[in-house]
Amino acid sequence: MLLSLVTWAVMPDQLIRFGVLHFLGIAALLWAFAGRWLNRIPAGVLFCSGLFFFLMTRGTQNGSCVFGLLQLPTGLYQSRWLFPLGFPGPGFHSSDYVPLLPWIFLYLAGTAAEQMVRRSPAALKLLTPKIPFLSFWGSRTLIVYLVHQPILYGICLLLMR
């Protein structure tokens, strides 16, 4: 929410409403609540289901699903408050928009993939090489995410002048 407040105060025309950090926070809270039940589903089934439902709901924010074959009710897009779910209302704009639908299903697929990797010693060994430079920055991804954008904006402003 702090990111939304900062963009509202500093760059109101670039306001971030329900961006990737909002999504990840809500997804983690939903997993904390429902994970004990979802963990009962075999990881392979959860992975395939997550990918399937992600693909089926991919066009939600544009008013359709099932590869555009099914039009969603227009009433879902008349509210100003359903944008976190994937139903942006009239005049909605966000510089970074990652709604729950369809992305929650990809999050579930990723969680299942992580479970499958942890259960496979060979896969785990293959995916955990020790590269100090990447390990250092990989353990600080939130900082990298928050800092890289102002740096890139600053560079672009300098180059544009």
Buried (B, 14 or more C-beta within 10 A) or exposed (E): EEBBEBBEEEEEEEBBBBBBBBBBEBBEEBBEEEEEEBBEBEBEEBBEBBBEBBBBBBBBBEBBBEEEEEEBEEEBBEEEEBBBBBBBEEEBEBEBBBBBBBBBBBBBBBBBBEBBBEEEEEEEEEEEEEEEEEEEEEEEEEEEEEEEBEEEEEEEEEEEE
